[in-house]
């Protein structure tokens, strides 16, 4: 056995990627909104005064964003007509 085979033998199996449940929920809401990624990004950019790229929305919709900033989730949710809130358990 050479050094490369030995190194590969010790490597653990790849794990499935974790996706935040809030991302899954918001991706579903974005899909159901019927708005394009560009339209959502433009709406967010106009409201907050700082541009958001359509790729940010697309990555969230396609579930390639695993742990986005709360700020990003809140603004995208707002653009498709939803708000987040904290509730007492």
PDB file with one MODEL, atoms N, CA, C and O in Angstrom:
MODEL        1
ATOM      1  N   UNK A   1       0.852  -1.170   0.000  1.00  0.00           N
ATOM      2  CA  UNK A   1       0.000   0.000   0.000  1.00  0.00           C
ATOM      3  C   UNK A   1       0.903   1.239   0.000  1.00  0.00           C
ATOM      4  O   UNK A   1       1.824   1.350   0.809  1.00  0.00           O
ATOM      5  N   UNK A   2       0.622   2.169  -0.922  1.00  0.00           N
ATOM      6  CA  UNK A   2       1.443   3.374  -0.961  1.00  0.00           C
ATOM      7  C   UNK A   2       0.857   4.456  -0.048  1.00  0.00           C
ATOM      8  O   UNK A   2      -0.182   4.243   0.577  1.00  0.00           O
ATOM      9  N   UNK A   3       1.520   5.616   0.029  1.00  0.00           N
ATOM     10  CA  UNK A   3       1.119   6.691   0.942  1.00  0.00           C
ATOM     11  C   UNK A   3      -0.255   7.265   0.595  1.00  0.00           C
ATOM     12  O   UNK A   3      -1.020   7.616   1.493  1.00  0.00           O
ATOM     13  N   UNK A   4      -0.570   7.363  -0.681  1.00  0.00           N
ATOM     14  CA  UNK A   4      -1.862   7.918  -1.083  1.00  0.00           C
ATOM     15  C   UNK A   4      -2.997   6.977  -0.679  1.00  0.00           C
ATOM     16  O   UNK A   4      -4.017   7.427  -0.156  1.00  0.00           O
ATOM     17  N   UNK A   5      -2.831   5.694  -0.914  1.00  0.00           N
ATOM     18  CA  UNK A   5      -3.858   4.727  -0.519  1.00  0.00           C
ATOM     19  C   UNK A   5      -4.051   4.734   0.993  1.00  0.00           C
ATOM     20  O   UNK A   5      -5.177   4.631   1.481  1.00  0.00           O
ATOM     21  N   UNK A   6      -2.966   4.854   1.723  1.00  0.00           N
ATOM     22  CA  UNK A   6      -3.032   4.872   3.173  1.00  0.00           C
ATOM     23  C   UNK A   6      -3.793   6.120   3.654  1.00  0.00           C
ATOM     24  O   UNK A   6      -4.617   6.045   4.566  1.00  0.00           O
ATOM     25  N   UNK A   7      -3.504   7.245   3.035  1.00  0.00           N
ATOM     26  CA  UNK A   7      -4.171   8.505   3.406  1.00  0.00           C
ATOM     27  C   UNK A   7      -5.671   8.426   3.108  1.00  0.00           C
ATOM     28  O   UNK A   7      -6.485   8.839   3.934  1.00  0.00           O
ATOM     29  N   UNK A   8      -6.039   7.903   1.947  1.00  0.00           N
ATOM     30  CA  UNK A   8      -7.441   7.802   1.569  1.00  0.00           C
ATOM     31  C   UNK A   8      -8.207   6.819   2.456  1.00  0.00           C
ATOM     32  O   UNK A   8      -9.404   6.992   2.682  1.00  0.00           O
ATOM     33  N   UNK A   9      -7.540   5.815   2.946  1.00  0.00           N
ATOM     34  CA  UNK A   9      -8.199   4.817   3.795  1.00  0.00           C
ATOM     35  C   UNK A   9      -8.658   5.445   5.106  1.00  0.00           C
ATOM     36  O   UNK A   9      -9.685   5.037   5.648  1.00  0.00           O
ATOM     37  N   UNK A  10      -7.936   6.409   5.622  1.00  0.00           N
ATOM     38  CA  UNK A  10      -8.263   7.026   6.910  1.00  0.00           C
ATOM     39  C   UNK A  10      -9.301   8.142   6.789  1.00  0.00           C
ATOM     40  O   UNK A  10      -9.813   8.617   7.803  1.00  0.00           O
ATOM     41  N   UNK A  11      -9.610   8.554   5.597  1.00  0.00           N
ATOM     42  CA  UNK A  11     -10.533   9.670   5.397  1.00  0.00           C
ATOM     43  C   UNK A  11     -11.966   9.226   5.725  1.00  0.00           C
ATOM     44  O   UNK A  11     -12.420   8.198   5.222  1.00  0.00           O
ATOM     45  N   UNK A  12     -12.683   9.991   6.564  1.00  0.00           N
ATOM     46  CA  UNK A  12     -14.057   9.610   6.901  1.00  0.00           C
ATOM     47  C   UNK A  12     -14.998   9.796   5.709  1.00  0.00           C
ATOM     48  O   UNK A  12     -14.716  10.560   4.786  1.00  0.00           O
ATOM     49  N   UNK A  13     -16.097   9.095   5.753  1.00  0.00           N
ATOM     50  CA  UNK A  13     -17.096   9.211   4.687  1.00  0.00           C
ATOM     51  C   UNK A  13     -17.695  10.618   4.702  1.00  0.00           C
ATOM     52  O   UNK A  13     -17.876  11.192   5.776  1.00  0.00           O
ATOM     53  N   UNK A  14     -18.006  11.183   3.533  1.00  0.00           N
ATOM     54  CA  UNK A  14     -18.598  12.522   3.498  1.00  0.00           C
ATOM     55  C   UNK A  14     -19.966  12.521   4.166  1.00  0.00           C
ATOM     56  O   UNK A  14     -20.725  11.557   4.065  1.00  0.00           O
ATOM     57  N   UNK A  15     -20.259  13.608   4.843  1.00  0.00           N
ATOM     58  CA  UNK A  15     -21.543  13.733   5.519  1.00  0.00           C
ATOM     59  C   UNK A  15     -22.484  14.593   4.693  1.00  0.00           C
ATOM     60  O   UNK A  15     -22.050  15.421   3.892  1.00  0.00           O
ATOM     61  N   UNK A  16     -23.762  14.387   4.896  1.00  0.00           N
ATOM     62  CA  UNK A  16     -24.733  15.217   4.181  1.00  0.00           C
ATOM     63  C   UNK A  16     -24.705  16.617   4.768  1.00  0.00           C
ATOM     64  O   UNK A  16     -24.487  16.798   5.966  1.00  0.00           O
ATOM     65  N   UNK A  17     -24.925  17.591   3.924  1.00  0.00           N
ATOM     66  CA  UNK A  17     -24.869  18.984   4.346  1.00  0.00           C
ATOM     67  C   UNK A  17     -26.086  19.335   5.196  1.00  0.00           C
ATOM     68  O   UNK A  17     -27.204  18.901   4.918  1.00  0.00           O
ATOM     69  N   UNK A  18     -25.845  20.126   6.232  1.00  0.00           N
ATOM     70  CA  UNK A  18     -26.919  20.605   7.086  1.00  0.00           C
ATOM     71  C   UNK A  18     -27.543  21.827   6.431  1.00  0.00           C
ATOM     72  O   UNK A  18     -26.835  22.730   5.986  1.00  0.00           O
ATOM     73  N   UNK A  19     -28.857  21.852   6.373  1.00  0.00           N
ATOM     74  CA  UNK A  19     -29.568  23.022   5.865  1.00  0.00           C
ATOM     75  C   UNK A  19     -30.495  23.509   6.966  1.00  0.00           C
ATOM     76  O   UNK A  19     -31.310  22.747   7.488  1.00  0.00           O
ATOM     77  N   UNK A  20     -30.366  24.770   7.310  1.00  0.00           N
ATOM     78  CA  UNK A  20     -31.184  25.384   8.352  1.00  0.00           C
ATOM     79  C   UNK A  20     -32.667  25.258   7.987  1.00  0.00           C
ATOM     80  O   UNK A  20     -33.034  25.557   6.851  1.00  0.00           O
ATOM     81  N   UNK A  21     -33.526  24.825   8.911  1.00  0.00           N
ATOM     82  CA  UNK A  21     -34.954  24.715   8.622  1.00  0.00           C
ATOM     83  C   UNK A  21     -35.577  26.042   8.181  1.00  0.00           C
ATOM     84  O   UNK A  21     -36.521  26.047   7.392  1.00  0.00           O
ATOM     85  N   UNK A  22     -35.059  27.160   8.680  1.00  0.00           N
ATOM     86  CA  UNK A  22     -35.571  28.469   8.259  1.00  0.00           C
ATOM     87  C   UNK A  22     -35.290  28.702   6.777  1.00  0.00           C
ATOM     88  O   UNK A  22     -36.087  29.338   6.087  1.00  0.00           O
ATOM     89  N   UNK A  23     -34.168  28.195   6.288  1.00  0.00           N
ATOM     90  CA  UNK A  23     -33.823  28.320   4.869  1.00  0.00           C
ATOM     91  C   UNK A  23     -34.795  27.497   4.032  1.00  0.00           C
ATOM     92  O   UNK A  23     -35.274  27.959   2.996  1.00  0.00           O
ATOM     93  N   UNK A  24     -35.083  26.282   4.480  1.00  0.00           N
ATOM     94  CA  UNK A  24     -36.033  25.438   3.746  1.00  0.00           C
ATOM     95  C   UNK A  24     -37.412  26.081   3.674  1.00  0.00           C
ATOM     96  O   UNK A  24     -38.058  26.062   2.627  1.00  0.00           O
ATOM     97  N   UNK A  25     -37.857  26.646   4.781  1.00  0.00           N
ATOM     98  CA  UNK A  25     -39.171  27.310   4.813  1.00  0.00           C
ATOM     99  C   UNK A  25     -39.193  28.507   3.884  1.00  0.00           C
ATOM    100  O   UNK A  25     -40.122  28.667   3.092  1.00  0.00           O
ATOM    101  N   UNK A  26     -38.171  29.349   3.976  1.00  0.00           N
ATOM    102  CA  UNK A  26     -38.135  30.542   3.141  1.00  0.00           C
ATOM    103  C   UNK A  26     -37.989  30.197   1.664  1.00  0.00           C
ATOM    104  O   UNK A  26     -38.566  30.876   0.815  1.00  0.00           O
ATOM    105  N   UNK A  27     -37.234  29.162   1.346  1.00  0.00           N
ATOM    106  CA  UNK A  27     -37.097  28.738  -0.052  1.00  0.00           C
ATOM    107  C   UNK A  27     -38.457  28.348  -0.614  1.00  0.00           C
ATOM    108  O   UNK A  27     -38.769  28.648  -1.766  1.00  0.00           O
ATOM    109  N   UNK A  28     -39.257  27.686   0.195  1.00  0.00           N
ATOM    110  CA  UNK A  28     -40.603  27.311  -0.222  1.00  0.00           C
ATOM    111  C   UNK A  28     -41.473  28.545  -0.451  1.00  0.00           C
ATOM    112  O   UNK A  28     -42.225  28.605  -1.423  1.00  0.00           O
ATOM    113  N   UNK A  29     -41.371  29.522   0.439  1.00  0.00           N
ATOM    114  CA  UNK A  29     -42.152  30.757   0.291  1.00  0.00           C
ATOM    115  C   UNK A  29     -41.734  31.541  -0.952  1.00  0.00           C
ATOM    116  O   UNK A  29     -42.576  32.115  -1.642  1.00  0.00           O
ATOM    117  N   UNK A  30     -40.436  31.562  -1.231  1.00  0.00           N
ATOM    118  CA  UNK A  30     -39.936  32.247  -2.425  1.00  0.00           C
ATOM    119  C   UNK A  30     -40.473  31.553  -3.674  1.00  0.00           C
ATOM    120  O   UNK A  30     -40.891  32.219  -4.621  1.00  0.00           O
ATOM    121  N   UNK A  31     -40.465  30.232  -3.684  1.00  0.00           N
ATOM    122  CA  UNK A  31     -40.989  29.482  -4.835  1.00  0.00           C
ATOM    123  C   UNK A  31     -42.458  29.811  -5.061  1.00  0.00           C
ATOM    124  O   UNK A  31     -42.885  30.063  -6.188  1.00  0.00           O
ATOM    125  N   UNK A  32     -43.235  29.805  -3.964  1.00  0.00           N
ATOM    126  CA  UNK A  32     -44.677  30.040  -4.074  1.00  0.00           C
ATOM    127  C   UNK A  32     -45.027  31.477  -4.421  1.00  0.00           C
ATOM    128  O   UNK A  32     -46.127  31.743  -4.905  1.00  0.00           O
ATOM    129  N   UNK A  33     -44.108  32.411  -4.183  1.00  0.00           N
ATOM    130  CA  UNK A  33     -44.401  33.824  -4.441  1.00  0.00           C
ATOM    131  C   UNK A  33     -44.577  34.113  -5.929  1.00  0.00           C
ATOM    132  O   UNK A  33     -45.312  35.026  -6.305  1.00  0.00           O
ATOM    133  N   UNK A  34     -43.903  33.335  -6.773  1.00  0.00           N
ATOM    134  CA  UNK A  34     -43.981  33.562  -8.211  1.00  0.00           C
ATOM    135  C   UNK A  34     -43.096  34.700  -8.697  1.00  0.00           C
ATOM    136  O   UNK A  34     -43.058  34.974  -9.896  1.00  0.00           O
ATOM    137  N   UNK A  35     -42.383  35.370  -7.793  1.00  0.00           N
ATOM    138  CA  UNK A  35     -41.490  36.463  -8.174  1.00  0.00           C
ATOM    139  C   UNK A  35     -40.151  35.904  -8.637  1.00  0.00           C
ATOM    140  O   UNK A  35     -39.698  34.866  -8.155  1.00  0.00           O
ATOM    141  N   UNK A  36     -39.534  36.596  -9.564  1.00  0.00           N
ATOM    142  CA  UNK A  36     -38.209  36.171 -10.027  1.00  0.00           C
ATOM    143  C   UNK A  36     -37.157  36.568  -8.992  1.00  0.00           C
ATOM    144  O   UNK A  36     -37.391  37.428  -8.143  1.00  0.00           O
ATOM    145  N   UNK A  37     -36.007  35.929  -9.082  1.00  0.00           N
ATOM    146  CA  UNK A  37     -34.904  36.265  -8.187  1.00  0.00           C
ATOM    147  C   UNK A  37     -34.516  37.731  -8.339  1.00  0.00           C
ATOM    148  O   UNK A  37     -34.215  38.406  -7.354  1.00  0.00           O
ATOM    149  N   UNK A  38     -34.525  38.218  -9.569  1.00  0.00           N
ATOM    150  CA  UNK A  38     -34.171  39.618  -9.837  1.00  0.00           C
ATOM    151  C   UNK A  38     -35.183  40.572  -9.218  1.00  0.00           C
ATOM    152  O   UNK A  38     -34.806  41.611  -8.675  1.00  0.00           O
ATOM    153  N   UNK A  39     -36.468  40.226  -9.295  1.00  0.00           N
ATOM    154  CA  UNK A  39     -37.508  41.085  -8.733  1.00  0.00           C
ATOM    155  C   UNK A  39     -37.399  41.165  -7.212  1.00  0.00           C
ATOM    156  O   UNK A  39     -37.558  42.235  -6.627  1.00  0.00           O
ATOM    157  N   UNK A  40     -37.128  40.029  -6.583  1.00  0.00           N
ATOM    158  CA  UNK A  40     -36.975  40.008  -5.126  1.00  0.00           C
ATOM    159  C   UNK A  40     -35.748  40.816  -4.720  1.00  0.00           C
ATOM    160  O   UNK A  40     -35.813  41.618  -3.788  1.00  0.00           O
ATOM    161  N   UNK A  41     -34.638  40.611  -5.408  1.00  0.00           N
ATOM    162  CA  UNK A  41     -33.398  41.335  -5.092  1.00  0.00           C
ATOM    163  C   UNK A  41     -33.577  42.833  -5.286  1.00  0.00           C
ATOM    164  O   UNK A  41     -33.087  43.623  -4.479  1.00  0.00           O
ATOM    165  N   UNK A  42     -34.273  43.234  -6.343  1.00  0.00           N
ATOM    166  CA  UNK A  42     -34.504  44.664  -6.600  1.00  0.00           C
ATOM    167  C   UNK A  42     -35.390  45.273  -5.518  1.00  0.00           C
ATOM    168  O   UNK A  42     -35.145  46.394  -5.072  1.00  0.00           O
ATOM    169  N   UNK A  43     -36.413  44.545  -5.098  1.00  0.00           N
ATOM    170  CA  UNK A  43     -37.318  45.045  -4.060  1.00  0.00           C
ATOM    171  C   UNK A  43     -36.574  45.232  -2.739  1.00  0.00           C
ATOM    172  O   UNK A  43     -36.758  46.240  -2.056  1.00  0.00           O
ATOM    173  N   UNK A  44     -35.743  44.269  -2.385  1.00  0.00           N
ATOM    174  CA  UNK A  44     -34.950  44.369  -1.160  1.00  0.00           C
ATOM    175  C   UNK A  44     -33.957  45.520  -1.265  1.00  0.00           C
ATOM    176  O   UNK A  44     -33.815  46.310  -0.332  1.00  0.00           O
ATOM    177  N   UNK A  45     -33.275  45.612  -2.394  1.00  0.00           N
ATOM    178  CA  UNK A  45     -32.291  46.675  -2.583  1.00  0.00           C
ATOM    179  C   UNK A  45     -32.901  48.059  -2.494  1.00  0.00           C
ATOM    180  O   UNK A  45     -32.305  48.965  -1.911  1.00  0.00           O
ATOM    181  N   UNK A  46     -34.093  48.234  -3.070  1.00  0.00           N
ATOM    182  CA  UNK A  46     -34.761  49.542  -3.029  1.00  0.00           C
ATOM    183  C   UNK A  46     -35.203  49.887  -1.611  1.00  0.00           C
ATOM    184  O   UNK A  46     -35.143  51.050  -1.213  1.00  0.00           O
ATOM    185  N   UNK A  47     -35.640  48.904  -0.854  1.00  0.00           N
ATOM    186  CA  UNK A  47     -36.142  49.156   0.492  1.00  0.00           C
ATOM    187  C   UNK A  47     -35.033  49.423   1.504  1.00  0.00           C
ATOM    188  O   UNK A  47     -35.183  50.282   2.373  1.00  0.00           O
ATOM    189  N   UNK A  48     -33.939  48.706   1.401  1.00  0.00           N
ATOM    190  CA  UNK A  48     -32.889  48.862   2.412  1.00  0.00           C
ATOM    191  C   UNK A  48     -31.771  49.809   1.983  1.00  0.00           C
ATOM    192  O   UNK A  48     -30.900  50.145   2.786  1.00  0.00           O
ATOM    193  N   UNK A  49     -31.790  50.240   0.724  1.00  0.00           N
ATOM    194  CA  UNK A  49     -30.781  51.184   0.267  1.00  0.00           C
ATOM    195  C   UNK A  49     -29.433  50.563  -0.019  1.00  0.00           C
ATOM    196  O   UNK A  49     -28.445  51.277  -0.189  1.00  0.00           O
ATOM    197  N   UNK A  50     -29.378  49.266  -0.074  1.00  0.00           N
ATOM    198  CA  UNK A  50     -28.143  48.547  -0.360  1.00  0.00           C
ATOM    199  C   UNK A  50     -28.511  47.388  -1.260  1.00  0.00           C
ATOM    200  O   UNK A  50     -29.421  46.630  -0.928  1.00  0.00           O
ATOM    201  N   UNK A  51     -27.837  47.222  -2.388  1.00  0.00           N
ATOM    202  CA  UNK A  51     -28.256  46.181  -3.340  1.00  0.00           C
ATOM    203  C   UNK A  51     -28.078  44.754  -2.812  1.00  0.00           C
ATOM    204  O   UNK A  51     -27.171  44.460  -2.034  1.00  0.00           O
ATOM    205  N   UNK A  52     -28.963  43.903  -3.259  1.00  0.00           N
ATOM    206  CA  UNK A  52     -28.838  42.466  -3.021  1.00  0.00           C
ATOM    207  C   UNK A  52     -28.754  41.833  -4.395  1.00  0.00           C
ATOM    208  O   UNK A  52     -29.509  42.206  -5.293  1.00  0.00           O
ATOM    209  N   UNK A  53     -27.858  40.893  -4.575  1.00  0.00           N
ATOM    210  CA  UNK A  53     -27.719  40.273  -5.887  1.00  0.00           C
ATOM    211  C   UNK A  53     -28.777  39.189  -6.088  1.00  0.00           C
ATOM    212  O   UNK A  53     -29.151  38.504  -5.136  1.00  0.00           O
ATOM    213  N   UNK A  54     -29.257  39.033  -7.313  1.00  0.00           N
ATOM    214  CA  UNK A  54     -30.205  37.951  -7.595  1.00  0.00           C
ATOM    215  C   UNK A  54     -29.631  36.569  -7.257  1.00  0.00           C
ATOM    216  O   UNK A  54     -30.383  35.648  -6.942  1.00  0.00           O
ATOM    217  N   UNK A  55     -28.310  36.424  -7.322  1.00  0.00           N
ATOM    218  CA  UNK A  55     -27.708  35.124  -6.996  1.00  0.00           C
ATOM    219  C   UNK A  55     -27.888  34.774  -5.520  1.00  0.00           C
ATOM    220  O   UNK A  55     -27.949  33.596  -5.169  1.00  0.00           O
ATOM    221  N   UNK A  56     -27.974  35.785  -4.649  1.00  0.00           N
ATOM    222  CA  UNK A  56     -28.239  35.533  -3.233  1.00  0.00           C
ATOM    223  C   UNK A  56     -29.593  34.855  -3.069  1.00  0.00           C
ATOM    224  O   UNK A  56     -29.731  33.885  -2.324  1.00  0.00           O
ATOM    225  N   UNK A  57     -30.591  35.383  -3.779  1.00  0.00           N
ATOM    226  CA  UNK A  57     -31.945  34.817  -3.721  1.00  0.00           C
ATOM    227  C   UNK A  57     -31.961  33.428  -4.373  1.00  0.00           C
ATOM    228  O   UNK A  57     -32.573  32.497  -3.850  1.00  0.00           O
ATOM    229  N   UNK A  58     -31.286  33.302  -5.513  1.00  0.00           N
ATOM    230  CA  UNK A  58     -31.253  32.017  -6.221  1.00  0.00           C
ATOM    231  C   UNK A  58     -30.592  30.940  -5.367  1.00  0.00           C
ATOM    232  O   UNK A  58     -31.081  29.812  -5.314  1.00  0.00           O
ATOM    233  N   UNK A  59     -29.495  31.267  -4.703  1.00  0.00           N
ATOM    234  CA  UNK A  59     -28.810  30.293  -3.856  1.00  0.00           C
ATOM    235  C   UNK A  59     -29.694  29.845  -2.701  1.00  0.00           C
ATOM    236  O   UNK A  59     -29.693  28.671  -2.328  1.00  0.00           O
ATOM    237  N   UNK A  60     -30.447  30.780  -2.138  1.00  0.00           N
ATOM    238  CA  UNK A  60     -31.362  30.413  -1.066  1.00  0.00           C
ATOM    239  C   UNK A  60     -32.479  29.519  -1.604  1.00  0.00           C
ATOM    240  O   UNK A  60     -32.809  28.501  -0.996  1.00  0.00           O
ATOM    241  N   UNK A  61     -33.054  29.897  -2.735  1.00  0.00           N
ATOM    242  CA  UNK A  61     -34.153  29.133  -3.338  1.00  0.00           C
ATOM    243  C   UNK A  61     -33.711  27.719  -3.708  1.00  0.00           C
ATOM    244  O   UNK A  61     -34.489  26.774  -3.578  1.00  0.00           O
ATOM    245  N   UNK A  62     -32.479  27.567  -4.163  1.00  0.00           N
ATOM    246  CA  UNK A  62     -31.958  26.263  -4.588  1.00  0.00           C
ATOM    247  C   UNK A  62     -31.344  25.458  -3.437  1.00  0.00           C
ATOM    248  O   UNK A  62     -30.805  24.371  -3.643  1.00  0.00           O
ATOM    249  N   UNK A  63     -31.436  26.008  -2.230  1.00  0.00           N
ATOM    250  CA  UNK A  63     -30.920  25.363  -1.012  1.00  0.00           C
ATOM    251  C   UNK A  63     -29.416  25.126  -1.035  1.00  0.00           C
ATOM    252  O   UNK A  63     -28.930  24.171  -0.430  1.00  0.00           O
ATOM    253  N   UNK A  64     -28.682  25.979  -1.722  1.00  0.00           N
ATOM    254  CA  UNK A  64     -27.225  25.894  -1.674  1.00  0.00           C
ATOM    255  C   UNK A  64     -26.660  26.799  -0.585  1.00  0.00           C
ATOM    256  O   UNK A  64     -25.482  26.697  -0.241  1.00  0.00           O
ATOM    257  N   UNK A  65     -27.493  27.685  -0.040  1.00  0.00           N
ATOM    258  CA  UNK A  65     -27.109  28.497   1.114  1.00  0.00           C
ATOM    259  C   UNK A  65     -27.477  27.702   2.356  1.00  0.00           C
ATOM    260  O   UNK A  65     -28.641  27.352   2.549  1.00  0.00           O
ATOM    261  N   UNK A  66     -26.494  27.415   3.195  1.00  0.00           N
ATOM    262  CA  UNK A  66     -26.776  26.581   4.361  1.00  0.00           C
ATOM    263  C   UNK A  66     -27.089  27.392   5.602  1.00  0.00           C
ATOM    264  O   UNK A  66     -28.066  27.099   6.291  1.00  0.00           O
ATOM    265  N   UNK A  67     -26.296  28.392   5.904  1.00  0.00           N
ATOM    266  CA  UNK A  67     -26.472  29.183   7.120  1.00  0.00           C
ATOM    267  C   UNK A  67     -26.377  30.676   6.811  1.00  0.00           C
ATOM    268  O   UNK A  67     -25.356  31.297   7.109  1.00  0.00           O
ATOM    269  N   UNK A  68     -27.417  31.264   6.220  1.00  0.00           N
ATOM    270  CA  UNK A  68     -27.355  32.682   5.873  1.00  0.00           C
ATOM    271  C   UNK A  68     -27.541  33.575   7.097  1.00  0.00           C
ATOM    272  O   UNK A  68     -27.955  33.118   8.162  1.00  0.00           O
ATOM    273  N   UNK A  69     -27.231  34.830   6.925  1.00  0.00           N
ATOM    274  CA  UNK A  69     -27.444  35.809   7.983  1.00  0.00           C
ATOM    275  C   UNK A  69     -28.942  35.995   8.224  1.00  0.00           C
ATOM    276  O   UNK A  69     -29.735  35.940   7.283  1.00  0.00           O
ATOM    277  N   UNK A  70     -29.324  36.212   9.466  1.00  0.00           N
ATOM    278  CA  UNK A  70     -30.713  36.467   9.814  1.00  0.00           C
ATOM    279  C   UNK A  70     -31.241  37.680   9.042  1.00  0.00           C
ATOM    280  O   UNK A  70     -32.388  37.694   8.597  1.00  0.00           O
ATOM    281  N   UNK A  71     -30.397  38.682   8.893  1.00  0.00           N
ATOM    282  CA  UNK A  71     -30.742  39.898   8.161  1.00  0.00           C
ATOM    283  C   UNK A  71     -31.188  39.567   6.730  1.00  0.00           C
ATOM    284  O   UNK A  71     -32.177  40.116   6.245  1.00  0.00           O
ATOM    285  N   UNK A  72     -30.470  38.686   6.070  1.00  0.00           N
ATOM    286  CA  UNK A  72     -30.797  38.285   4.701  1.00  0.00           C
ATOM    287  C   UNK A  72     -32.127  37.542   4.659  1.00  0.00           C
ATOM    288  O   UNK A  72     -32.965  37.822   3.802  1.00  0.00           O
ATOM    289  N   UNK A  73     -32.325  36.608   5.566  1.00  0.00           N
ATOM    290  CA  UNK A  73     -33.585  35.875   5.613  1.00  0.00           C
ATOM    291  C   UNK A  73     -34.768  36.817   5.843  1.00  0.00           C
ATOM    292  O   UNK A  73     -35.806  36.697   5.193  1.00  0.00           O
ATOM    293  N   UNK A  74     -34.597  37.738   6.762  1.00  0.00           N
ATOM    294  CA  UNK A  74     -35.688  38.664   7.086  1.00  0.00           C
ATOM    295  C   UNK A  74     -36.061  39.534   5.894  1.00  0.00           C
ATOM    296  O   UNK A  74     -37.246  39.734   5.625  1.00  0.00           O
ATOM    297  N   UNK A  75     -35.077  40.050   5.182  1.00  0.00           N
ATOM    298  CA  UNK A  75     -35.365  40.909   4.040  1.00  0.00           C
ATOM    299  C   UNK A  75     -35.981  40.137   2.876  1.00  0.00           C
ATOM    300  O   UNK A  75     -36.911  40.630   2.238  1.00  0.00           O
ATOM    301  N   UNK A  76     -35.493  38.966   2.596  1.00  0.00           N
ATOM    302  CA  UNK A  76     -36.075  38.179   1.508  1.00  0.00           C
ATOM    303  C   UNK A  76     -37.511  37.794   1.871  1.00  0.00           C
ATOM    304  O   UNK A  76     -38.406  37.855   1.029  1.00  0.00           O
ATOM    305  N   UNK A  77     -37.722  37.402   3.118  1.00  0.00           N
ATOM    306  CA  UNK A  77     -39.083  37.106   3.572  1.00  0.00           C
ATOM    307  C   UNK A  77     -40.000  38.304   3.428  1.00  0.00           C
ATOM    308  O   UNK A  77     -41.141  38.167   2.986  1.00  0.00           O
ATOM    309  N   UNK A  78     -39.508  39.476   3.798  1.00  0.00           N
ATOM    310  CA  UNK A  78     -40.289  40.706   3.661  1.00  0.00           C
ATOM    311  C   UNK A  78     -40.652  40.953   2.198  1.00  0.00           C
ATOM    312  O   UNK A  78     -41.782  41.335   1.895  1.00  0.00           O
ATOM    313  N   UNK A  79     -39.702  40.736   1.296  1.00  0.00           N
ATOM    314  CA  UNK A  79     -39.931  40.992  -0.130  1.00  0.00           C
ATOM    315  C   UNK A  79     -41.014  40.102  -0.723  1.00  0.00           C
ATOM    316  O   UNK A  79     -41.672  40.486  -1.690  1.00  0.00           O
ATOM    317  N   UNK A  80     -41.206  38.909  -0.148  1.00  0.00           N
ATOM    318  CA  UNK A  80     -42.252  38.014  -0.661  1.00  0.00           C
ATOM    319  C   UNK A  80     -43.512  38.065   0.205  1.00  0.00           C
ATOM    320  O   UNK A  80     -44.433  37.270   0.017  1.00  0.00           O
ATOM    321  N   UNK A  81     -43.547  39.003   1.155  1.00  0.00           N
ATOM    322  CA  UNK A  81     -44.771  39.258   1.911  1.00  0.00           C
ATOM    323  C   UNK A  81     -44.892  38.582   3.262  1.00  0.00           C
ATOM    324  O   UNK A  81     -46.004  38.378   3.749  1.00  0.00           O
ATOM    325  N   UNK A  82     -43.772  38.231   3.880  1.00  0.00           N
ATOM    326  CA  UNK A  82     -43.813  37.569   5.182  1.00  0.00           C
ATOM    327  C   UNK A  82     -42.920  38.286   6.177  1.00  0.00           C
ATOM    328  O   UNK A  82     -42.006  39.017   5.796  1.00  0.00           O
ATOM    329  N   UNK A  83     -43.192  38.069   7.458  1.00  0.00           N
ATOM    330  CA  UNK A  83     -42.365  38.624   8.518  1.00  0.00           C
ATOM    331  C   UNK A  83     -42.065  37.526   9.529  1.00  0.00           C
ATOM    332  O   UNK A  83     -42.814  36.558   9.655  1.00  0.00           O
ATOM    333  N   UNK A  84     -40.961  37.690  10.245  1.00  0.00           N
ATOM    334  CA  UNK A  84     -40.591  36.718  11.287  1.00  0.00           C
ATOM    335  C   UNK A  84     -40.887  37.340  12.635  1.00  0.00           C
ATOM    336  O   UNK A  84     -40.810  38.557  12.806  1.00  0.00           O
ATOM    337  N   UNK A  85     -41.225  36.497  13.584  1.00  0.00           N
ATOM    338  CA  UNK A  85     -41.493  37.007  14.932  1.00  0.00           C
ATOM    339  C   UNK A  85     -41.068  35.974  15.965  1.00  0.00           C
ATOM    340  O   UNK A  85     -40.993  34.776  15.692  1.00  0.00           O
ATOM    341  N   UNK A  86     -40.794  36.479  17.153  1.00  0.00           N
ATOM    342  CA  UNK A  86     -40.467  35.622  18.288  1.00  0.00           C
ATOM    343  C   UNK A  86     -41.751  35.426  19.091  1.00  0.00           C
ATOM    344  O   UNK A  86     -42.478  36.381  19.363  1.00  0.00           O
ATOM    345  N   UNK A  87     -42.017  34.191  19.459  1.00  0.00           N
ATOM    346  CA  UNK A  87     -43.203  33.888  20.259  1.00  0.00           C
ATOM    347  C   UNK A  87     -42.778  33.189  21.539  1.00  0.00           C
ATOM    348  O   UNK A  87     -41.830  32.404  21.554  1.00  0.00           O
ATOM    349  N   UNK A  88     -43.508  33.495  22.626  1.00  0.00           N
ATOM    350  CA  UNK A  88     -43.237  32.844  23.898  1.00  0.00           C
ATOM    351  C   UNK A  88     -43.657  31.377  23.801  1.00  0.00           C
ATOM    352  O   UNK A  88     -44.722  31.058  23.272  1.00  0.00           O
ATOM    353  N   UNK A  89     -42.820  30.507  24.311  1.00  0.00           N
ATOM    354  CA  UNK A  89     -43.122  29.072  24.281  1.00  0.00           C
ATOM    355  C   UNK A  89     -44.167  28.702  25.324  1.00  0.00           C
ATOM    356  O   UNK A  89     -44.540  27.534  25.437  1.00  0.00           O
TER     357      UNK A  89
ENDMDL
END
